[in-house]
């Protein structure tokens, strides 16, 4: 069995060493143009040339949960595309979202500004009942986030393409009920996969339906959000703020207004980082299962795009 690794991001050596240790029966190589044909590939944002050359791949294993960049490529016709289910990302995402939510709800940024000015102040406690949290996307990451938020006694709603049942979460499904979900939400968390149907979904119309004083947490993809629409709603006062971890262009360009807007908290796409050891163990297990003809979790539906 031959496995080929292709990623312009992380250094290949630790991944190659980990894959070789996890799959000692396989030959594992880093891709270079003209490399021998492989049975399976472990990739992140590979160029089209990679797939044009590796036309005989049986499995393409993505080094993350989001496959939006991958499914836009012309893939080998017989290849199964498999994403990571979790591999340590769900707990990171739950931590990040809960931190952003609680920082906003408890007005910790305002307290920090007062402290910086040497002012000892108090604010009237807010009510969790007034801050219903809506999670868009109830996959592995979204479900974990929704459960974590519910643990802090916030009202939690979830919206997904197909019906879901999650204890402590009011689940709403389907495009026809999106407005109902938005109108009941004050803090909106985006965890949707990026597809043609979800691109630009966070726009003036949808964000304008949130409860007054709404707050946006985007930890999915930058292309979900129409930047100018968010800025306009913040400046009008309809939205109170936003925590943004993902952007249309990354790194975020220095001239982008998000850097300087007083109501926006920016982080560098760090809400849920790929954990190498956990990811390698999961990918190795799935490669062996696929070789045995067994079903594996995380297979991407090319029609849905995730």
Rosetta blueprint (number, residue, H / E / L):
1 X L
2 X E
3 X E
4 X E
5 X E
6 X E
7 X E
8 X L
9 X L
10 X L
11 X L
12 X H
13 X H
14 X H
15 X H
16 X H
17 X H
18 X H
19 X H
20 X H
21 X H
22 X H
23 X L
24 X L
25 X L
26 X L
27 X E
28 X E
29 X E
30 X E
31 X L
32 X L
33 X L
34 X L
35 X L
36 X L
37 X L
38 X L
39 X L
40 X E
41 X E
42 X E
43 X E
44 X E
45 X L
46 X L
47 X L
48 X H
49 X H
50 X H
51 X H
52 X H
53 X H
54 X L
55 X L
56 X L
57 X L
58 X L
59 X E
60 X E
61 X E
62 X E
63 X L
64 X L
65 X L
66 X L
67 X L
68 X H
69 X H
70 X H
71 X H
72 X L
73 X L
74 X L
75 X L
76 X L
77 X L
78 X L
79 X L
80 X E
81 X E
82 X E
83 X L
84 X L
85 X L
86 X L
87 X L
88 X L
89 X H
90 X H
91 X H
92 X H
93 X H
94 X H
95 X H
96 X H
97 X H
98 X H
99 X H
100 X H
101 X H
102 X H
103 X H
104 X H
105 X H
106 X L
107 X L
108 X H
109 X H
110 X H
111 X H
112 X H
113 X H
114 X H
115 X H
116 X H
117 X L
118 X L
119 X L
120 X L
121 X L
122 X L
123 X L
124 X L
125 X L
126 X L
127 X L
128 X H
129 X H
130 X H
131 X L
132 X L
133 X E
134 X E
135 X E
136 X E
137 X L
138 X L
139 X L
140 X H
141 X H
142 X H
143 X H
144 X H
145 X H
146 X H
147 X H
148 X H
149 X H
150 X H
151 X H
152 X L
153 X L
154 X L
155 X L
156 X E
157 X E
158 X E
159 X E
160 X E
161 X L
162 X L
163 X L
164 X L
165 X L
166 X E
167 X L
168 X L
169 X E
170 X E
171 X E
172 X E
173 X E
174 X L
175 X H
176 X H
177 X H
178 X H
179 X H
180 X H
181 X H
182 X H
183 X H
184 X L
185 X L
186 X L
187 X E
188 X E
189 X E
190 X E
191 X L
192 X L
193 X L
194 X L
195 X L
196 X L
197 X L
198 X L
199 X L
200 X L
201 X L
202 X E
203 X L
204 X H
205 X H
206 X H
207 X H
208 X L
209 X L
210 X L
211 X L
212 X L
213 X L
214 X E
215 X E
216 X E
217 X E
218 X E
219 X L
220 X L
221 X L
222 X H
223 X H
224 X H
225 X E
226 X L
227 X H
228 X H
229 X H
230 X H
231 X H
232 X H
233 X H
234 X H
235 X H
236 X H
237 X L
238 X L
239 X E
240 X E
241 X E
242 X E
243 X E
244 X E
245 X L
246 X L
247 X L
248 X L
249 X L
250 X L
251 X L
252 X L
253 X L
254 X L
255 X L
256 X L
257 X H
258 X H
259 X H
260 X L
261 X L
262 X L
263 X L
264 X E
265 X E
266 X E
267 X L
268 X L
269 X L
270 X L
271 X L
272 X L
273 X L
274 X L
275 X L
276 X H
277 X H
278 X H
279 X H
280 X H
281 X H
282 X H
283 X H
284 X H
285 X H
286 X H
287 X H
288 X H
289 X H
290 X H
291 X H
292 X L
293 X L
294 X L
295 X L
296 X L
297 X L
298 X L
299 X E
300 X L
301 X L
302 X L
303 X L
304 X L
305 X L
306 X L
